[in-house]
Amino acid sequence: MALALAGMGYDIALHYNTSAEGAKETSDEISSAGARCEIFKCDLNVSAETRSLIPNVFEIFPECAVLVNNASAFEDVSFQDVTEETFDRDMNINFKAPFILAQEFSRRDSAEIIVNMLDTRVSRTDIDHFMYNLSKKTLREFTLMAARALGPKIRVNGICPGPILPPPGKDTKYLERISEDTPFGRQGNPDYVITAIKYIIENTYVTGECLFVDGGEHLL
C-alpha cells in the first residue's frame, strides 16, 4: 500500500515498531520510485508513544492528507484463555491506537482521508482469535461512527481483506484450504487490496464504507 500511494504521488510517512530492516527496505523502494519517505518508530501498545506519532509525522510532512491504520496484532487465543495482558495488547493495537491516531490526525487542517484495515471476520461471529475478532469488530463500528463525526471534511472508510496473505506461522497452503469454500474458490493477493485503497482515495463521494476484499468469504 505504501508503494502504491507513492506511485499515486504521495510522500510516505512509514511507521514500524520492531521491523526496522523491513521498514528500511520499503523506504528504499519508495525512494527509488521517486517519492519521499521518512520512517517513524512507535510502539502502538503504548498510548504515550501512539499519541506522539502524528505530531512527529506532521513536523516532517505538514500537509499530510491520508492516514492508513494498518498495524495489527493477530493472536489465536480463546475466550477462556484471554488474559488482561492479551486483552490490552489486542485492543490497544487493533482499536485504541487507530482511535488515537485518527483523533490526532483529524485535528490537522490538511487531513482528508482515513482508511482502517479491518478483516472479513467482522461480518461473522467467530470465536477463535477471540480478542482479535472483537477488536476488529470494534474498529469497524468506530469507522462508521467516525465517518459521521468527521464529515464532510474527512472521509473515513475501511477495507476488510479475506485470504490475501498467510498469518504468522501459516503458509500458502493454509490460504488455499480456507479459500476453497469461498464463492471465488481461490485466494487473493495484495493487488486486490491496493485496488480497494485506490478506489477509496479517488472516489470522493465514498465515506463510512467497509469494502470486503475477500472473494465473497463474508457471504458464508
C-alpha positions as CSV (number, residue, x, y, z in Angstrom):
1,M,0.0,0.0,0.0
2,A,2.8,2.4,0.8
3,L,4.4,1.8,-2.6
4,A,1.0,2.2,-4.3
5,L,0.4,5.5,-2.6
6,A,3.9,6.6,-3.5
7,G,3.0,5.8,-7.1
8,M,-0.1,8.0,-6.8
9,G,2.2,10.9,-5.9
10,Y,2.1,10.8,-2.1
11,D,5.1,11.2,0.1
12,I,5.1,8.5,2.7
13,A,5.4,8.5,6.5
14,L,6.2,4.9,7.2
15,H,5.6,3.5,10.7
16,Y,7.2,0.5,12.3
17,N,7.8,-0.9,15.7
18,T,10.2,-3.9,15.6
19,S,10.6,-4.4,11.8
20,A,13.4,-1.8,11.3
21,E,15.0,-3.8,8.5
22,G,11.8,-4.2,6.6
23,A,10.9,-0.6,7.0
24,K,14.3,0.5,5.6
25,E,13.9,-1.8,2.6
26,T,10.4,-0.4,1.9
27,S,11.7,3.1,2.3
28,D,14.4,2.5,-0.1
29,E,11.9,1.1,-2.7
30,I,9.7,4.2,-2.3
31,S,12.7,6.5,-2.7
32,S,13.8,4.6,-5.8
33,A,10.3,5.2,-7.2
34,G,10.8,8.9,-6.8
35,A,8.8,9.6,-3.7
36,R,10.0,10.9,-0.4
37,C,9.8,8.5,2.6
38,E,10.6,9.0,6.2
39,I,10.5,6.2,8.8
40,F,8.9,6.6,12.3
41,K,9.3,4.2,15.1
42,C,6.4,3.8,17.6
43,D,5.1,1.1,19.9
44,L,1.3,1.3,19.4
45,N,0.8,-0.8,22.5
46,V,2.0,2.3,24.5
47,S,-0.5,5.2,24.4
48,A,2.0,7.9,25.1
49,E,4.1,6.8,22.1
50,T,1.0,6.4,19.9
51,R,-0.2,9.9,20.8
52,S,3.2,11.4,19.8
53,L,3.3,9.7,16.4
54,I,1.0,12.1,14.5
55,P,2.8,15.3,15.8
56,N,6.1,13.7,14.8
57,V,4.9,13.0,11.3
58,F,3.4,16.5,10.8
59,E,6.8,18.0,11.8
60,I,8.2,16.4,8.6
61,F,5.0,16.3,6.5
62,P,2.9,19.3,7.5
63,E,0.5,18.7,4.6
64,C,-0.2,15.1,5.3
65,A,-3.7,14.2,3.9
66,V,-4.1,10.4,4.3
67,L,-3.9,8.1,7.3
68,V,-3.9,4.4,6.9
69,N,-4.3,2.3,10.1
70,N,-2.7,-1.0,9.1
71,A,-0.8,-2.3,12.1
72,S,-2.4,-5.3,13.8
73,A,-2.0,-7.9,16.5
74,F,-3.3,-11.4,15.5
75,E,-3.3,-13.9,18.3
76,D,-5.1,-17.2,18.4
77,V,-6.4,-17.1,22.0
78,S,-9.8,-18.5,23.0
79,F,-12.2,-16.6,25.3
80,Q,-11.3,-18.7,28.4
81,D,-7.6,-18.1,27.8
82,V,-7.8,-14.3,27.3
83,T,-5.7,-12.6,30.0
84,E,-5.6,-8.9,30.9
85,E,-2.4,-8.6,29.0
86,T,-3.8,-10.2,25.9
87,F,-7.0,-8.1,26.2
88,D,-5.0,-4.9,26.5
89,R,-2.5,-5.7,23.7
90,D,-5.1,-6.6,21.1
91,M,-7.4,-3.7,22.0
92,N,-4.5,-1.2,22.2
93,I,-3.0,-2.1,18.8
94,N,-6.2,-3.0,16.9
95,F,-8.6,-0.4,18.2
96,K,-7.2,2.2,20.7
97,A,-4.2,3.1,18.5
98,P,-6.3,3.7,15.4
99,F,-8.7,5.8,17.5
100,I,-5.9,7.9,18.9
101,L,-4.2,8.4,15.6
102,A,-7.5,9.3,13.8
103,Q,-8.3,11.8,16.6
104,E,-4.9,13.5,16.4
105,F,-4.9,13.4,12.6
106,S,-8.4,14.8,12.3
107,R,-7.3,18.0,14.1
108,R,-4.9,18.9,11.3
109,D,-6.1,21.2,8.5
110,S,-4.7,19.1,5.8
111,A,-6.4,15.8,6.9
112,E,-8.7,14.4,4.2
113,I,-8.9,10.6,4.3
114,I,-8.7,7.8,7.0
115,V,-8.5,4.2,6.0
116,N,-8.8,1.5,8.6
117,M,-7.7,-2.0,7.8
118,L,-10.3,-4.4,9.1
119,D,-10.9,-8.1,8.3
120,T,-13.6,-10.2,6.6
121,R,-14.2,-11.7,10.1
122,V,-16.0,-8.6,11.2
123,S,-19.1,-9.9,9.3
124,R,-19.3,-13.1,11.4
125,T,-19.4,-14.2,15.0
126,D,-16.3,-16.4,15.0
127,I,-15.0,-17.2,18.5
128,D,-11.5,-18.3,17.6
129,H,-8.9,-15.5,17.8
130,F,-11.4,-14.1,20.3
131,M,-9.8,-10.7,21.1
132,Y,-8.6,-10.1,17.6
133,N,-12.1,-10.6,16.2
134,L,-13.6,-8.4,19.0
135,S,-11.1,-5.6,18.5
136,K,-11.6,-5.6,14.7
137,K,-15.4,-5.5,15.1
138,T,-14.9,-2.5,17.4
139,L,-12.8,-0.8,14.8
140,R,-15.5,-1.4,12.2
141,E,-18.1,0.4,14.4
142,F,-15.6,3.2,15.0
143,T,-15.1,3.5,11.3
144,L,-18.8,4.1,10.7
145,M,-19.1,6.5,13.7
146,A,-16.0,8.5,12.7
147,A,-17.3,8.9,9.2
148,R,-20.3,10.7,10.6
149,A,-18.4,12.6,13.2
150,L,-15.7,13.8,10.9
151,G,-17.7,14.5,7.7
152,P,-17.7,16.4,5.5
153,K,-14.1,17.4,6.0
154,I,-12.7,13.9,6.4
155,R,-13.8,10.7,4.8
156,V,-13.4,7.5,6.8
157,N,-13.6,4.1,5.3
158,G,-12.4,0.5,6.0
159,I,-11.1,-2.4,4.0
160,C,-11.9,-6.0,5.0
161,P,-9.4,-8.4,3.5
162,G,-10.0,-12.1,3.3
163,P,-7.4,-14.8,2.4
164,I,-4.8,-12.4,1.0
165,L,-1.6,-13.2,2.9
166,P,-1.0,-16.1,5.3
167,P,-0.8,-15.1,9.0
168,P,2.3,-15.7,11.1
169,G,3.0,-19.5,11.4
170,K,0.9,-20.4,8.3
171,D,1.8,-20.8,4.6
172,T,0.0,-20.5,1.3
173,K,-1.5,-24.0,1.7
174,Y,-3.4,-22.6,4.7
175,L,-4.9,-19.9,2.4
176,E,-5.7,-22.4,-0.3
177,R,-7.6,-24.5,2.1
178,I,-9.8,-21.7,3.5
179,S,-10.2,-20.2,0.1
180,E,-11.8,-23.4,-1.3
181,D,-15.1,-22.6,0.4
182,T,-15.4,-19.0,-0.8
183,P,-17.6,-18.1,-3.7
184,F,-14.5,-17.4,-5.8
185,G,-12.8,-20.6,-4.6
186,R,-9.3,-19.1,-4.7
187,Q,-7.0,-17.0,-2.6
188,G,-6.4,-13.3,-3.3
189,N,-3.3,-11.3,-3.5
190,P,-2.2,-7.8,-2.2
191,D,-3.1,-6.2,-5.6
192,Y,-6.8,-6.5,-4.7
193,V,-6.2,-4.5,-1.5
194,I,-4.3,-1.9,-3.5
195,T,-7.2,-1.6,-5.9
196,A,-9.5,-1.0,-3.0
197,I,-7.4,1.7,-1.3
198,K,-7.1,3.5,-4.7
199,Y,-10.8,3.4,-5.1
200,I,-11.4,4.8,-1.6
201,I,-8.9,7.6,-2.2
202,E,-10.1,8.5,-5.7
203,N,-13.9,8.3,-5.2
204,T,-14.5,11.5,-3.1
205,Y,-18.2,10.6,-2.6
206,V,-17.5,7.4,-0.5
207,T,-17.4,7.5,3.3
208,G,-18.5,5.2,6.0
209,E,-17.9,2.2,3.7
210,C,-16.2,-1.1,4.6
211,L,-15.1,-2.8,1.4
212,F,-14.9,-6.6,1.6
213,V,-11.9,-7.8,-0.4
214,D,-12.3,-11.5,0.3
215,G,-13.6,-13.3,-2.7
216,G,-17.1,-13.4,-1.1
217,E,-16.0,-15.0,2.1
218,H,-18.2,-12.7,4.2
219,L,-21.2,-14.2,2.5
220,L,-20.7,-17.6,4.1
